[in-house]
């Protein structure tokens, strides 16, 4: 578990991985981002069709995490609580369109 940021794998079904994000000790992005990357790397994700991220993060942290997993998964989606749905933000697969709700 990271001091400033934590990433947990909630589920993995048929190439779709769901991650839960959470802040730790209050800090600033220059400290949080390396901790977040270390936390996601510690999961040793093997990749797949889609990774879904749910939980609070700053924009810089979310971008860094998305970049980290975009090399492993065909698409990346994040949860939008305003619409109670995941939204595809990165896609290298025609099955997933940018902005698509899941």
C-alpha positions, 0 to 999 in steps of 0.5 A: 500500500502506498503512502500517498495513493493506493490502487487495488484490483477489484475484479478480473473477468474475461479480459476486463479488469476493474481497479479501485483508486484512493488517496492516502496521506494528503500531499501534492501531485509531484509526490502522489504520481510516483506513488500511484505509478508504483502502486499500479505496477505492483499489481503486475497487470497482464493486460486485456481488453479493458481496464476500468478505473473507479475512485478519486484522483486528480487529473494529473494522477488519472492521466499518469495511471491511464498512460501506464495501463494504456500499453497493456489494455485495448481500452481504458475507461474511468467511472463518472459518478455524475452519470453513474457509468464508465466512460471510455477515454483511451481506445485502440480497439474499434469495439470501444469508442471514445466517450462510449458509456459502459 
